[in-house]
Amino acid sequence: VSATLPIIVSGATGRMGRALEELAAAAPDLHLVGGIAPDGTGRSGAARHERGYPTILPVEAAPPLLADARVLIDFSAPEHLEAVLSLVEQRGGPSSLVIGTTGLDHGLQERLASLEARFAIIVEANFSVGVQLLLALAARAAAVLPAAEYDAEIVEAHHRAKVDSPSGTALALAAAVARSRDQELQQVRRDGRSGRTGARPPGEIGIHAVRGGTVIGEHRVLFLGHRERFELAHQATDRAVFAEGALRAARWLAFRPPGRYSLREALGVE
Ligand SMILES: NC(=O)c1ccc[n+]([C@@H]2O[C@H](COP(=O)([O-])OP(=O)(O)OC[C@H]3O[C@@H](n4cnc5c(N)ncnc54)[C@H](OP(=O)(O)O)[C@@H]3O)[C@@H](O)[C@H]2O)c1
């Protein structure tokens, strides 16, 4: 019996897939069984994976890898995740799923919910411990600073290659603020502003996405009052922070019974 934890990474050829590879290869308690990606060489054709992933296979060829892994970590794209989930469901494993892909639509969220009875699952838009703390603090601030007096705005920035906007983290922050104020996010959410928008209604939650360059991830939550302004901000300076959080989540989740778990409980952020 091996003492190491066998993991498989979906989206292995991407930015996160490579960050995971580097950390997992250096961790004595983890064993990378392999990676899954549409094309083993990466879309750019330039990726080389000699250090960490013994092999990278497309979804249709991945069943033997699934059989060997205890945890699947996915940082890919919604379409890819969907195909991977079908396979995992069909094969009955790996038993623990750590999902970091963002931009999941309602159908995919429902799909994940339907898997909770059979698999131990963490789905999170942001695997950094600092952002988990930011979420908790934003909820607390929103409860203390009333919507009628303090206008909440969320500003996020990411690199130019990010495909979904606003970020999943910005949406999670907006949801946390809305929940604390007993609001329904869909009713108060305002994505950007342009033209003759009229005065800002109280209770609105503005969300703004900046895109460009190589920004790894920045989130700012503003509470703008008449006589004071309160801000919470977080910057990720290395995407390894997300990989590190995902691997901590994987270790924590590996031997849990089926169910949905939060990253906060896995990281001990309360
Ligand atoms: N939860 C978090 O903490 C966190 C942190 C960072 C990023 N993310 C999310 O994780 C996901 C991956 O991010 P990344 O920066 O690693 O992305 P990336 O560099 O573009 O890599 C995406 C990976 O998924 C594969 N893929 C499969 N189907 C794809 C499709 N239809 N479109 C694009 N890629 C596809 C890519 O394969 P090829 O190489 O063949 O293209 C690659 O392996 C995104 O959803 C991102 O928002 C989450």
The ligand as an ORCA input file, in Angstrom:
! r2SCAN-3c Opt
* xyz 0 1
  N     -10.569     28.462     -8.368
  C      -9.406     29.124     -8.459
  O      -8.750     29.421     -7.454
  C      -8.869     29.456     -9.817
  C      -7.620     30.069     -9.972
  C      -7.129     30.262    -11.261
  C      -7.883     29.870    -12.356
  N      -9.101     29.311    -12.156
  C      -9.921     28.810    -13.254
  O      -9.352     27.576    -13.693
  C      -9.593     27.405    -15.087
  C      -8.274     27.198    -15.819
  O      -7.470     28.364    -15.682
  P      -6.049     28.489    -16.410
  O      -5.576     29.880    -16.165
  O      -5.179     27.353    -16.011
  O      -6.509     28.329    -17.925
  P      -5.643     27.880    -19.218
  O      -4.212     28.227    -19.014
  O      -6.366     28.417    -20.390
  O      -5.757     26.277    -19.184
  C      -6.983     25.615    -19.419
  C      -6.771     24.120    -19.395
  O      -8.013     23.478    -19.719
  C      -7.907     22.840    -20.978
  N      -9.141     23.017    -21.769
  C     -10.017     22.048    -22.082
  N     -11.031     22.497    -22.789
  C     -10.819     23.815    -22.940
  C     -11.555     24.851    -23.571
  N     -12.707     24.611    -24.195
  N     -11.077     26.111    -23.501
  C      -9.931     26.367    -22.837
  N      -9.186     25.407    -22.223
  C      -9.632     24.152    -22.280
  C      -6.703     23.452    -21.645
  O      -6.177     22.550    -22.612
  P      -5.223     23.082    -23.807
  O      -3.881     23.309    -23.194
  O      -5.258     21.979    -24.782
  O      -5.822     24.356    -24.283
  C      -5.786     23.622    -20.439
  O      -5.260     22.377    -20.038
  C     -10.372     28.658    -15.519
  O     -11.762     28.379    -15.439
  C      -9.984     29.680    -14.467
  O     -10.941     30.713    -14.307
  C      -9.598     29.093    -10.916
*
